[in-house]
């Protein structure tokens, strides 16, 4: 579960702090790296700016020895740096590799990769995309931790690294200082999640718009695992979900949703889960929390009114849901993320 560390209130008599240096992100390109996944951190983090237009992240692509590596697309990747970038990073991202089959059987990391990973400072945030989790696991960095990887690799991963608590049913796992994601697009979701965790929902939403991707997919949402595809000739729940988003401030019991979709309660619940990967109640709660965060960031509405508009009814209900999901109260969330993002959103 993501935990947001709120800052204490600022003394207005103190001078405003200088703009912090960008958060340093090092992306470790290994032999056999897929170009798409390699480019995700640079594209997503590189699009994040503060209200003054300053970049919030500095992204550097590096390799274990500073030399070029061959991607799985057949062309070479020339890095900007060698392993020294890992030692200086605040966050290290490891995309997948298709050129280290020994990791699939629990084998050791190649010496140069092990030496590079060993240069990462304690406390550095570690992130993997897809089978990049094998690198973290082989280095012993996932032992005893929850993690995910591509659903198709999960049985092999579980056999190779039995000390890791694998959950192949989710898009990504946030275990605080170590985060892992499933395949391809889940890497985009995880990077947006980190921006949201670091700078709030409004900043992450702006980045998503720049990248033309959905602004938010919950980490607990199911991966698109190989299961029977819902029959396209049967009515789906898309229109009802869109309608529900416009009526989040109203009571939305399952019976009302099923009636809007013109389905029986049982058919609607089953169809919804097939399409979205979670129950209607879970989805509604997630959407209401997202709306509440946006209102806390971009408005000065009292918290009880935020709770009402987001469909939680009372401030106590909103407070309980935010503490259970994010480990933070609405007031602390607003103090942490509200000021700068509210200015940007109201421009």
N, C-alpha and C positions, 0 to 999 in steps of 0.2 A: 504494500500500500504506500502511495506517495505521501510523504509528510512534508508540509510546507512550514518553514521556520519563520515566524513573523518577526519583524523588527520592532523594537520599542518606539514609542512616539518621539518625534524629533523636537528638540527645544527650538522654538522659533527665533530665539535671540542668537542662536549659533549660526555661523556662516554656512551657506549651502555647500555640501561636499562637492569636490571636483568630480567630473564624470569618470567612472571607473574604467580601467583598461578592459578591452574586450576579453571575454572568456575564451581561453585557448583550447581549441579542439584539434587533436591529432588523429588522422585517419590512417590506419596501418594497412597499406596495400600489400597483399601477399601474392605469390605466384598463383595463377589461375583465378584471379579475382574477376567476377562479372562486372563489366563497366557500369551497368545501371546502378547496382547496389553501391559501388564505389563512389558514384557521383551524388548519392542521396544526401550525405551530411553537408557537402559543400553547397548544394543547391538550397537545402532547407535552412540550415544555420546561417548561410551567407545572405539570406533574404531578411534576416531579423535586424531591425533598426530601432533605435529609441526615437522619442518625439522630435529630437533635433536632427534626425537623419544619420546618426552615428551608428556604425555597425556594433552589434552586441556580441558577436562571436568572430574570432579569427581562426579560420580553418586551414590546416596544413596537411597535405597528403605526404606521407613518408613511407619508406620501406625499411625492412629490418637491417639492411646494410648500406642504404643510400643509393643502390644501383637500380636500374630499371627492371621491371618485372613484366612477364608476359601475361596478358589477360586471357580469359577463356574465350574471348572473341577473336583472338589471333593477332592482336596488335599490342605493342609494348606501352607500358605506363611509365613515364619519366617523373619521378617524385620531386617534390620541392625540397625535401630534407631526408635525412637518415634517422637513425634511432634516437638521436639527441632530441628530436621533437617530442618523443614520448616522455622523456624526462622532464620537459618543460610544460607539458599539457595539464590543463585542469580536467579535461574529459578526453578519454581515448576511445575511439570507435573502431571496431574490427569488423569489416565486411566479410562475406563468405569467401572461401577458397575452394576451388575444385581440383587442386593439385597436391593435396596432402592426404591420400587415401589411408595412410597409417593411423591417422587420428580416428578413423571410423572403427578401429579395433582397440582403441585405448592406447595406442602407441605414443611415444614421446614427441614433443615438438622438435623440429630441426634445430640444431645448436644455435644457428644465427637468430632464429625466431625466439627461442627461449632466452637468449642473451638480451634481445631487444625488449621483450616483455618484462624482463627483470629490471629494466631501467625505469619502469613506471614508478613514480613516487607513491608511497603509502597515502591513502586518502583520495587519490585520483578517482574520478568517476569513470567506471568502465561500462562500455556499451557494445553489444554485439548485434549484428544483423544476420538473420538466417543461420547458416552453418558456421558463422564466426564464433558461435557459442562453443564449438569444438575447441577452438584455440584457448578460450578462457578455461574450459573444463580440463584440457590437457595440462594447463599451467597450475591446476589445483585451485583456481580462483572461484569455482562454483560449488566446491564441496560443502554439503549441508545447506545449500541455498536453493530456493525455488528458481526455476528458469524455464525457458521455452526455446524451441527451434522450429524449423519447418516440420509440419505434421508428418510428412512422408519419411523424415529422418528419425522421428522420435523413438521407434523400437530399437534401432541401431544405437542411437545416442544413449538410451537407457542401459543397454547391455555394456557399452564401452565405459560409461561413467556412472556406476550404480550409486555413488555418493551424492549425485545431483537429484534434486526433487523436480522431475520433468513434468510439465503440464503442456501438452501439445494442443489443448483445446482453446488457447487464448492467443490474441494477437501479440501481446508483449507482457513482460513481467517486470515490474518496478520493485526492486528489493533495496531501495535506498541508494547506495553507492554502486550497485551493480545492476544493470538492466539488460535484458535480452529480448529479442523480437523474433517473430516468425519470418516467413519468406517475403522477399521483394517489397511489396507495398506496405507491409507491416513496419518496415524500416522507416518509411515516411511517417507513419503514425507515431512511432516511438520518438523520432526527432521533434515532431510537433508537440508531443507530450512533454518533452524536456523543456522546450521553449515556454510552454504553458506553466510548467513547474517553476521555471526560473523567473519568468517575467509576466505571467498572467495570461488569461484567456484572450484578451483583446489583442495583445501582441501576437500570440499564436494564430489567431484568426486572420490577422493582416498578412502574416506569412503564408498561410494556406491560400488566401486569395491570390497572392502574387504567384504562387506555384500552381494555381488552378487545381487544387485537390480538396477533398472534403475537409472541413476544419477540425472535425473531431470524431474519432472512433475509439470507444472505450477499450482499454487493454483487455478487459474481461470478455469482450465480444469474441465469438467463435471464429476460428480460422475456417477458410473455405475448404473443408476436408471433403474427400471423395465420397459423397453420399448421393442418394437419389435426388435428382433435381426436381423441384416442384413442377407439376404439369402447367405449362404456360396458358392452357385453355381454361384453367380454373381461376376464379377471381383472386387477386392478390390483395395485400394490405397497404400498398403504397399510398393510395388516396386517403385512407384512414389515418396513416401516420402523418401525412401532410396536414390533414384537418386537425389532428390532435396537437400538433405543434402550434397551431393558431389558437388553441383553446386550453393551454396549459394552466391558466388561472381558474379553470372550472373543474368541478368534480368529474373524473373520467373513469368510472368503474368499468370493468371488463364488459359488462352487459351493454353499456352505452357504445363502446368501441365496436363490439360485435354487431350491434344494430346498425351502426353507420356503415360497416363493411357488408351488411346484408348476408351475414353468415350466422350459423349457430355458434354458441359460445365455445363449444368443443372444437369445431372446425376452425374458428378464428384463432384460438390459442395455438393449435397445432400449426396452422399456416404461418402465423406470425413468427413462431420460433424457427420454422424452417427457413424463412426469408431473412430474419434479422440475427438469429443465433442467440437470442435471449428471450425471456418471457416479456409479455407486454408490461407488466408491473416494473420489471428491472429497467426496461427501456424508458418508460415514463419517468422513473426516478432519475435516471441519468440525464434525460433532456431537461428536467426541471432544475437539476443541480447546475447544468451548463448555463441555463438562462439566469439563475440566481447569481452565478459568478459574473456574468456579463453585466448585470444590473449593479452589482456591488462595485465593479470596476468603472463603469461608465456613467453612473448617476449618483446623486446625493440623496436618493430616496431613503427614508428610515427603514431599518431592517425588517420591521413588521410588515411594511408595505412591499418590500422586496419579496418576503415570504409569500404574501398573498398573490402577487403577480406571477410568481413562479409556481404557484399551485400547492404550496406546502401549508397554507392556511394560517399558521402562527409562526412567530419568530422562534419559539421553542422547538417546533418541528424542524424548521430549517436548520437551527443550531445543531440538533441531534444528528440530522443527516450529514451535515458538513463535517462534524467531528468524526462520525463513523467512517466516512469515505476519505476525507482528506486530512484528518487529524488537526483541524483548525476551526476556530469559530468564524462566523460571518464578519464580525468586527475586526478580527485580526487579519482576515483575508483582505478586507478593504484597506487596512493600513499598509499591508504589504504590497498590494498591486493596484490600489485605486488611483493614486494621484496622477502619475504620468500617463497611464493608459486612458484615464477619464478625459484628460486634456486632448489626447490624440483623437479619441472617438468623437468628441464634441466639436472638433474643428470643422 
